[in-house]
Amino acid sequence: MSDLNLPLLLEPDALQPLLGSDDLLVIDLSRSTTHSQAHIPGAIFLDYGRIIAMQKPVMGLLPSEEELTTLFSALGIGSDTHVVAYDDEGGGKAGRLIWTLEVMGHNKASLLNGGLHAWANEGFPITQELTEPSPGVFTPNPTDTPVADTDYILGRMKDPDVALLDARSLDEYRGIKRFADKGGHIPGAVNLDWVMAMDQGRNLRMKPADELKTVLADMGVTPDKEVITYCQTHHRSSYTYIILKALGYPRVKGYPGSWSAWGNHDETPVA
């Protein structure tokens, strides 16, 4: 059994001495051009498109259990593997990987706080040497605990125990910008643009926990509620999902498809 016991949100200085450890796998979801120029030594590249599926116009859906099992096995993720994920955009793509691993029953994963921005800007080692994955055997144990779909949300819209958190821009939330048949937001949802959780002065790390908890509480998003995060495709809101979990929110779900599903559905209400 692995003796790695790492937090969901991992700092660069905590990761560095662990590089090369057995049962640790660093996965880079940056753009391929970024990965070829600079990445964490030993990190393997994963194209974001491989962890999402689409049924146009609905995007950002979950691939099948079989597809994900094949992918995670090819990456070398075994039962004891602790995955550390990062990207070059603040954490949306990496967060989506961690959420997807949770859906498949694998809970040993961390988001690198600040991602490549924090790692590279603060002088941690980078390389251009490519690392090929060592295939393993991924054993799926799928669960719908991290997942909310359209029907799930429709059945809980008036439930005071549920909070809907829209991680899109304010213009998307208000329907000024529209990337689906319908514009606006799910009735009752509150808006926190995903980038508002990032500290621009600290290389895109999560803002201080107390500050974020206050902002969320002021919007009615409190830890006693089940919180459902969504954006356009559950890319940006995957980061929000990780942030809520890191803040200690015990019941958090992500909405695959998100507004591309809701806003293109004939019978969903819109505010």
C-alpha positions as CSV (number, residue, x, y, z in Angstrom):
1,M,0.0,0.0,0.0
2,S,1.1,3.5,-0.7
3,D,2.1,5.6,2.3
4,L,1.5,8.9,0.5
5,N,-1.1,10.9,2.3
6,L,-1.3,14.2,0.5
7,P,-3.9,17.0,0.7
8,L,-6.3,17.7,-2.1
9,L,-4.6,21.0,-2.7
10,L,-0.8,20.5,-2.9
11,E,1.9,23.2,-2.7
12,P,4.9,23.1,-5.1
13,D,7.4,22.9,-2.2
14,A,5.6,19.8,-0.9
15,L,5.6,18.1,-4.3
16,Q,9.2,18.7,-5.2
17,P,10.8,16.2,-2.7
18,L,8.3,13.6,-3.7
19,L,9.2,13.6,-7.5
20,G,10.2,10.1,-8.6
21,S,8.4,8.4,-5.7
22,D,6.8,5.1,-6.2
23,D,3.0,5.4,-6.4
24,L,3.2,9.1,-7.4
25,L,2.1,10.1,-10.9
26,V,2.3,13.7,-12.0
27,I,0.0,14.4,-14.9
28,D,0.3,17.6,-17.0
29,L,-2.9,18.8,-18.8
30,S,-1.3,21.9,-20.2
31,R,-1.4,22.7,-23.9
32,S,0.9,20.3,-25.8
33,T,3.0,23.2,-26.9
34,T,3.5,24.3,-23.3
35,H,4.4,20.7,-22.2
36,S,7.0,20.4,-24.9
37,Q,8.7,23.6,-23.8
38,A,8.5,23.2,-20.0
39,H,7.0,20.8,-17.6
40,I,7.7,19.2,-14.2
41,P,10.3,16.5,-14.4
42,G,8.7,13.1,-14.8
43,A,5.3,14.5,-15.6
44,I,3.3,12.7,-18.3
45,F,1.2,14.6,-20.8
46,L,-2.5,14.1,-21.1
47,D,-4.6,15.9,-23.7
48,Y,-7.7,17.3,-22.1
49,G,-9.9,16.1,-24.9
50,R,-9.3,12.5,-23.8
51,I,-11.2,12.9,-20.5
52,I,-14.3,14.5,-22.0
53,A,-17.0,13.3,-24.4
54,M,-19.5,15.2,-26.6
55,Q,-22.9,14.8,-28.1
56,K,-23.2,18.0,-29.9
57,P,-24.4,20.6,-29.0
58,V,-23.7,19.1,-25.5
59,M,-20.1,19.2,-24.6
60,G,-18.0,18.2,-21.6
61,L,-19.8,14.9,-20.9
62,L,-18.3,11.9,-19.2
63,P,-16.7,9.3,-21.4
64,S,-17.8,5.7,-20.9
65,E,-16.5,3.6,-18.0
66,E,-14.7,1.4,-20.5
67,E,-13.0,4.4,-22.2
68,L,-11.8,5.9,-18.9
69,T,-10.6,2.5,-17.6
70,T,-8.6,2.0,-20.8
71,L,-7.2,5.5,-20.6
72,F,-6.3,5.4,-16.9
73,S,-4.7,2.0,-17.3
74,A,-2.6,3.4,-20.2
75,L,-1.5,6.3,-18.0
76,G,-0.3,3.9,-15.3
77,I,-2.9,4.7,-12.6
78,G,-3.2,1.7,-10.3
79,S,-5.1,1.4,-7.0
80,D,-2.3,2.8,-4.9
81,T,-1.3,5.6,-7.4
82,H,-1.5,9.1,-6.1
83,V,-2.1,11.4,-9.0
84,V,-1.0,15.0,-8.9
85,A,-2.6,17.0,-11.7
86,Y,-1.7,20.4,-13.0
87,D,-2.2,22.6,-16.1
88,D,-1.1,26.0,-17.5
89,E,-4.4,27.8,-16.9
90,G,-5.0,27.8,-13.2
91,G,-6.6,24.4,-12.6
92,G,-9.7,23.8,-14.7
93,K,-8.4,21.0,-16.8
94,A,-6.5,19.4,-13.9
95,G,-9.6,19.8,-11.7
96,R,-11.7,18.0,-14.3
97,L,-9.2,15.0,-14.2
98,I,-9.4,14.8,-10.5
99,W,-13.2,15.0,-10.6
100,T,-13.3,12.3,-13.2
101,L,-11.0,10.1,-11.2
102,E,-13.4,10.5,-8.3
103,V,-16.3,9.5,-10.5
104,M,-14.4,6.3,-11.3
105,G,-13.8,5.6,-7.6
106,H,-10.2,6.8,-7.4
107,N,-9.8,9.3,-4.6
108,K,-6.0,9.5,-4.4
109,A,-5.4,12.8,-6.2
110,S,-4.2,16.3,-5.6
111,L,-4.4,19.6,-7.6
112,L,-1.0,21.4,-7.7
113,N,-1.9,24.8,-6.2
114,G,-1.2,27.4,-8.9
115,G,-0.2,24.8,-11.4
116,L,2.6,25.5,-13.9
117,H,2.4,29.2,-13.1
118,A,3.4,28.7,-9.5
119,W,5.9,25.9,-10.2
120,A,7.8,27.7,-13.0
121,N,7.6,31.2,-11.7
122,E,9.0,30.2,-8.3
123,G,12.0,28.5,-9.6
124,F,11.1,24.8,-9.2
125,P,12.8,22.5,-11.7
126,I,11.4,22.2,-15.2
127,T,12.5,20.1,-18.1
128,Q,11.8,19.5,-21.8
129,E,12.6,15.8,-21.5
130,L,9.5,13.8,-22.3
131,T,8.3,10.9,-20.1
132,E,6.3,8.1,-21.5
133,P,3.7,6.5,-19.2
134,S,4.2,3.0,-17.8
135,P,0.9,1.2,-18.3
136,G,-0.8,-0.3,-15.3
137,V,-4.1,-1.8,-14.4
138,F,-6.8,0.7,-13.4
139,T,-9.7,-0.9,-11.4
140,P,-12.9,1.1,-11.8
141,N,-15.3,1.5,-8.9
142,P,-17.7,4.1,-10.4
143,T,-19.9,6.3,-8.2
144,D,-22.4,9.0,-9.0
145,T,-21.7,10.8,-5.7
146,P,-19.7,13.6,-7.5
147,V,-22.2,13.9,-10.4
148,A,-25.4,15.9,-10.9
149,D,-27.2,15.6,-14.3
150,T,-30.0,17.7,-15.7
151,D,-32.8,15.5,-14.2
152,Y,-31.1,15.6,-10.8
153,I,-31.0,19.4,-10.8
154,L,-34.6,19.7,-12.1
155,G,-35.7,17.6,-9.2
156,R,-34.0,19.7,-6.6
157,M,-34.3,23.3,-7.8
158,K,-36.6,24.3,-4.9
159,D,-34.7,22.3,-2.3
160,P,-33.3,24.7,0.4
161,D,-30.6,22.1,1.1
162,V,-29.1,22.6,-2.4
163,A,-27.0,25.5,-3.7
164,L,-26.3,26.0,-7.4
165,L,-23.0,27.7,-8.1
166,D,-22.4,29.1,-11.6
167,A,-18.7,29.4,-12.4
168,R,-19.1,31.2,-15.7
169,S,-18.4,34.9,-16.4
170,L,-21.0,37.4,-15.2
171,D,-22.0,38.2,-18.8
172,E,-22.7,34.5,-19.4
173,Y,-24.7,34.3,-16.2
174,R,-26.8,37.2,-17.2
175,G,-27.3,35.9,-20.7
176,I,-25.4,38.8,-22.3
177,K,-23.0,36.2,-23.7
178,R,-24.7,33.1,-25.0
179,F,-23.1,29.8,-26.1
180,A,-26.3,27.7,-26.2
181,D,-29.8,28.0,-27.6
182,K,-30.9,29.7,-24.4
183,G,-29.0,32.4,-22.5
184,G,-29.0,33.1,-18.7
185,H,-28.6,30.7,-15.8
186,I,-30.3,28.0,-13.9
187,P,-33.0,29.6,-11.7
188,G,-31.7,30.0,-8.1
189,A,-28.1,29.7,-9.1
190,V,-25.6,32.3,-7.8
191,N,-22.5,33.4,-9.7
192,L,-18.8,33.2,-8.8
193,D,-16.6,33.4,-11.9
194,W,-14.0,30.7,-11.5
195,V,-11.1,33.0,-11.8
196,M,-12.3,35.0,-8.8
197,A,-11.1,32.1,-6.6
198,M,-7.5,32.5,-8.0
199,D,-5.0,34.8,-6.4
200,Q,-3.4,36.7,-9.3
201,G,-0.7,38.0,-7.0
202,R,0.3,34.4,-5.9
203,N,0.7,32.7,-9.2
204,L,-2.9,31.6,-9.5
205,R,-3.0,29.8,-6.2
206,M,-6.4,29.5,-4.4
207,K,-7.2,32.7,-2.6
208,P,-7.1,32.5,1.3
209,A,-9.6,30.1,2.6
210,D,-11.2,32.6,5.0
211,E,-11.7,35.1,2.2
212,L,-13.4,32.5,-0.1
213,K,-15.6,31.1,2.7
214,T,-16.8,34.6,3.4
215,V,-17.6,35.3,-0.2
216,L,-19.4,32.0,-0.6
217,A,-21.4,32.4,2.6
218,D,-22.5,35.9,1.6
219,M,-24.0,34.2,-1.5
220,G,-25.7,31.5,0.5
221,V,-23.3,28.8,-0.5
222,T,-22.6,27.3,2.9
223,P,-21.0,24.0,4.0
224,D,-24.3,22.6,5.3
225,K,-25.7,22.5,1.8
226,E,-25.2,20.2,-1.1
227,V,-23.4,22.4,-3.7
228,I,-23.7,21.8,-7.4
229,T,-21.1,23.5,-9.6
230,Y,-21.6,24.2,-13.3
231,C,-20.2,26.4,-16.1
232,Q,-20.5,25.9,-19.9
233,T,-19.1,22.3,-20.0
234,H,-17.9,21.5,-16.5
235,H,-14.4,22.6,-17.3
236,R,-14.1,25.9,-15.3
237,S,-16.5,24.6,-12.6
238,S,-14.3,21.5,-12.1
239,Y,-11.8,24.0,-10.5
240,T,-14.6,25.4,-8.4
241,Y,-15.6,21.9,-7.4
242,I,-12.0,21.2,-6.2
243,I,-11.9,24.6,-4.3
244,L,-15.1,23.8,-2.5
245,K,-13.8,20.4,-1.5
246,A,-10.5,21.9,-0.4
247,L,-12.4,24.4,1.7
248,G,-14.1,21.5,3.5
249,Y,-17.5,21.5,1.9
250,P,-18.6,17.9,2.4
251,R,-21.2,17.5,-0.3
252,V,-20.2,18.9,-3.7
253,K,-21.3,17.7,-7.2
254,G,-20.3,18.7,-10.7
255,Y,-22.6,18.9,-13.7
256,P,-21.1,17.3,-16.8
257,G,-22.4,19.1,-19.9
258,S,-23.4,22.0,-17.7
259,W,-24.9,24.9,-19.6
260,S,-24.3,23.2,-23.0
261,A,-26.8,20.6,-21.7
262,W,-29.2,22.9,-19.8
263,G,-29.2,25.7,-22.3
264,N,-29.9,23.4,-25.2
265,H,-32.6,21.4,-23.5
266,D,-36.2,22.1,-24.6
267,E,-37.8,21.9,-21.2
268,T,-35.3,23.5,-18.8
269,P,-36.3,26.8,-17.1
270,V,-33.9,29.7,-17.4
271,A,-33.4,32.9,-15.4
